[in-house]
Amino acid sequence: MLEGDLRGCLVGLLLCNISRVALPWKQEFQWAVQGLKDKSLLTVILKLTWNAFIYFMWKEKNARVFCNVASHISDIVLRI
């Protein structure tokens, strides 16, 4: 896992006005699976934020592995 993954996810939640303590990755994933089941506007926004987070973490991981280039967490959050 990239350093700051959960911190970046929590920033995404804060953008949706949700404040909570970071849990281990498996528990965060479980929270997302169970908490994002309804069809409300907030849930749709959280799902989009979650997908953007996953995409940019994947992109960052590939940049670090294949290009030896690392971005700062604040830059990744701005992209999301």
N, C-alpha and C positions, 0 to 999 in steps of 0.2 A: 504494500500500500504506500502511496506517496505521502510524504510528510505534509501534514496540513489538510488531508482529504476531509476529515470530519469537520475541521474548522471551516473549510470552504462550504461544506454542506450546511453548517449552522448559519453561515452568513446568508445563504439562500433562504433559509427559513426566516431569518430576521427580516429579510426583504418582504416577506409575506406576513410580518408582524407576529411571528411565533418565536417565543424565547424558551429554550430548554437547554439542559446540560448534555454534553456529548457523551454518548455511550460507546462501548466497543462496536466495531464495524458490523458484526453479525446482528447485534441488538438494534442498531440504527436501521439496518435493512429490514428487519422484522417489523419495526415501528412503521416504516414506510409502507410495507406490504399491507399491514393491518389497518393503518390509519388513512389510506388513500383509496378507499373503496367506493365512496359515494360519488354523485355527479354534480356537486355544488361548484360554483365558480372558484372558490378558494382551493378546492381539491384539484381542479383542472390546472390552476396556476401552480400549485405545488408539484403536480406531476410533470409539468413543463420544466419547472426549475430543477427537479430531480433528474430528468432526462438531459438537460443542458449540463448539469453537474457531471453526470457520468460521461457524456461526450467529451467535455473539456479535460477531464481527468485522464481519459483514454488518450486523447490527443497529446497531453502533456507527458504522459508516460512514454509514448512513442518518440516524442522529441528528445526526451532524456536518454532513451535506450539507443535510438538510431542516429541521432544528430549531435548528441552530447551537449544539448542546450537545455537550460532550466529557466523557467519563468518564476517570478515571485508570486506568492499566493494572491496578493492584491491585484496583480495583472490578470490572473485567471478569473477572479471574482468579477472584475470589470467586463470580461468577455461574456460571462454568463448573463 
